[in-house]
Amino acid sequence: MLRSKMWLIALGLCEVASCFLLVFLFIIRAEITLEVILLCIAPLFLAVLLLTLFPPAAANSQKALFGTINNYLFSEDGLTADSNNPTQSGEGKYLYGAFVRVIETKDTFYLYISKAHIIIVEKSGITQGSAQELRALLEKHVTCKILNR
């Protein structure tokens, strides 16, 4: 990952230097040929090519999340999340106090632990109990207000 960032920084610096060279040549009224222009924009094309062929690790890690089966068990103590997909599995326990925001829509509950960590519970996927029972449990235990959207 560090290596790819260094390549991007190096390519960015080359592009900036190339643009300064092009502007300098224009200011001194030098002959700007097609070769000079191509030389100046080559690092940009190289950066786009590298990003296309080797996307950043974050984009690759998101691909691993597709196909993940999440099972949530809500109790008086908190939420137990059990995730299972072909490449990894795990279990986590969340206390209701961990939720900083809860949003309920017509079809879904969004349980925010942070801006980047959200547990999404589709109402149609509730197999034990009902959406109304889950809402009542959340209202009883979460410290934040449940927003309806």
BELFENDA-V363363 format. One record per residue. RES is the residue in three letters. PHI is phi as a letter, one per 30 degrees, with the letter a starting at -180 (none if undefined). BURIAL is I if it has 9 or more other ideal C-beta (glycine too) atoms within 8 Angstrom, else O. D_CENTER is the distance of its C-alpha to the mean C-alpha in Angstrom with 2 decimals. Layout:
res->(RES & RES)
phi->(PHI & PHI)
burial->(BURIAL & BURIAL)
d_center->(D_CENTER & D_CENTER)
//
This chain:
res->(MET & LEU & ARG & SER & LYS & MET & TRP & LEU & ILE & ALA & LEU & GLY & LEU & CYS & GLU & VAL & ALA & SER & CYS & PHE & LEU & LEU & VAL & PHE & LEU & PHE & ILE & ILE & ARG & ALA & GLU & ILE & THR & LEU & GLU & VAL & ILE & LEU & LEU & CYS & ILE & ALA & PRO & LEU & PHE & LEU & ALA & VAL & LEU & LEU & LEU & THR & LEU & PHE & PRO & PRO & ALA & ALA & ALA & ASN & SER & GLN & LYS & ALA & LEU & PHE & GLY & THR & ILE & ASN & ASN & TYR & LEU & PHE & SER & GLU & ASP & GLY & LEU & THR & ALA & ASP & SER & ASN & ASN & PRO & THR & GLN & SER & GLY & GLU & GLY & LYS & TYR & LEU & TYR & GLY & ALA & PHE & VAL & ARG & VAL & ILE & GLU & THR & LYS & ASP & THR & PHE & TYR & LEU & TYR & ILE & SER & LYS & ALA & HIS & ILE & ILE & ILE & VAL & GLU & LYS & SER & GLY & ILE & THR & GLN & GLY & SER & ALA & GLN & GLU & LEU & ARG & ALA & LEU & LEU & GLU & LYS & HIS & VAL & THR & CYS & LYS & ILE & LEU & ASN & ARG)
phi->(none & d & d & d & d & d & d & d & d & d & d & d & d & d & d & d & d & d & d & d & d & d & d & d & d & d & d & d & i & d & d & c & c & d & d & d & d & d & d & d & c & e & d & d & d & d & d & d & d & d & d & d & d & b & d & e & d & d & d & d & d & d & d & d & d & d & i & d & c & c & c & c & c & c & b & d & d & l & c & c & c & b & c & b & b & d & c & a & b & a & b & b & c & b & d & d & d & d & d & c & a & b & b & c & c & e & c & b & c & c & c & d & c & a & d & c & b & b & c & c & c & d & d & d & c & d & c & b & i & b & d & d & d & d & d & d & d & d & d & d & c & d & d & c & d & d & c & c & b)
burial->(O & O & O & I & O & O & I & I & O & O & I & I & O & I & I & O & O & I & I & O & I & I & O & O & I & I & O & O & O & O & O & O & O & O & O & I & I & O & O & I & I & I & I & I & O & I & I & O & O & I & I & O & O & O & O & O & O & O & O & I & O & O & O & I & O & O & O & O & O & O & O & I & O & O & O & O & O & I & I & I & I & I & I & O & I & O & O & O & O & O & O & O & O & I & O & I & O & O & I & O & O & I & I & I & I & O & O & I & I & I & I & I & I & O & O & O & O & O & I & O & I & O & I & O & O & I & O & O & O & O & O & O & O & I & I & O & I & I & O & O & O & I & O & O & O & I & O & O & O)
d_center->(16.34 & 18.79 & 20.98 & 18.49 & 17.82 & 21.59 & 22.18 & 19.98 & 21.83 & 25.11 & 24.53 & 23.60 & 26.78 & 28.80 & 27.67 & 28.62 & 31.91 & 32.60 & 32.14 & 34.44 & 36.93 & 36.94 & 37.51 & 40.19 & 41.96 & 41.92 & 43.37 & 46.18 & 46.86 & 46.45 & 46.34 & 42.77 & 42.82 & 40.32 & 39.88 & 38.87 & 36.30 & 34.84 & 34.82 & 32.88 & 30.11 & 29.90 & 27.23 & 24.89 & 25.45 & 25.04 & 21.63 & 20.45 & 22.08 & 20.53 & 16.93 & 17.84 & 19.56 & 17.31 & 13.62 & 11.65 & 11.06 & 7.27 & 7.74 & 10.59 & 9.29 & 7.23 & 10.75 & 12.35 & 11.00 & 12.91 & 16.41 & 15.78 & 18.49 & 18.05 & 21.31 & 21.68 & 25.04 & 25.83 & 28.95 & 30.81 & 29.30 & 25.60 & 22.94 & 22.80 & 19.78 & 20.59 & 18.00 & 19.42 & 18.33 & 20.28 & 18.76 & 18.26 & 19.33 & 19.60 & 20.77 & 19.88 & 22.02 & 21.03 & 23.76 & 23.84 & 24.00 & 20.41 & 19.18 & 18.89 & 18.54 & 19.47 & 19.36 & 21.51 & 21.68 & 24.27 & 22.39 & 19.69 & 19.21 & 15.98 & 16.44 & 14.47 & 14.80 & 12.72 & 10.41 & 7.38 & 9.56 & 11.08 & 13.71 & 14.58 & 18.26 & 19.85 & 23.46 & 24.76 & 23.58 & 25.69 & 28.51 & 30.47 & 31.42 & 30.14 & 27.55 & 30.30 & 30.88 & 27.23 & 27.26 & 30.52 & 29.20 & 26.19 & 28.63 & 30.89 & 28.51 & 25.52 & 26.46 & 24.38 & 25.46 & 24.12 & 23.23 & 24.22 & 22.55)
//
